Amino acid sequence: MPDEITIKPKSEFTSATSITENHTTSSGRAQLVNLCALGLGVSFFLPWANVLFANLSGFDLQKIGDEQRLLWLIPIFCVITIFAGVIKRGQQIAGQLTGTLPFLAGIYWYYQIRDDLFHILLYGAYLSLIFGAALFVLARKSK
């Protein structure tokens, strides 16, 4: 018989499909992590606080004192997270570290200012916290 019919087991087809689905999901998650890192980097330059009738961004706040220079870690780690996503290595760790930085800055300022902190915060600070939380959660679930 010249025409032969070959039947493939279902497991071979399923494993190839699941690998393709898993790659697509992890690639999509990496893109979301990159997008959140970019959003966090942009929010660093948006107004964070209203102090003495001036709207100060994270960039402006880091100029105030030596201990505020640690704010530069936010855009630096955003670039590292995006670069790790491009080369597809270490984005989970970099993303989690980047996501915690706005919260560490918020905790530091809370202990410095206490109750007045929430009265002076502007949309840049809230956006950085939102992007930081999303970055932490999305990077944690990525592979």
Order of alpha helices (4+ residues) and beta strands (2+ residues): alpha-beta-beta-alpha-alpha-alpha-alpha-alpha
